[in-house]
Amino acid sequence: MKAVVDPDLCTGCGLCVDVCLEVFEMEGEIAIVIVDEVPEDAEDTAREAVESCPVEAITIE
């Protein structure tokens, strides 16, 4: 499973970081993905981050 943040959509609210520190962090004004593959034990929180994003900037492949 891989998470992707669209930098053109991200508003930098930080909700994804609050929900799933294992996968996301803030880089300046936008969120970035810090892992190549979402760790198995973080898959549920990564999905929660997708659902929490108010602008739908995060996708999971």
PyMOL commands that set and color helices and strands:
alter all, ss='L'
color gray80, all
select helices_A, chain A and resi 15-19+40-52
alter helices_A, ss='H'
color red, helices_A
select strands_A, chain A and resi 3-5+24-27+30-33+58-60
alter strands_A, ss='S'
color yellow, strands_A
deselect
rebuild
show_as cartoon
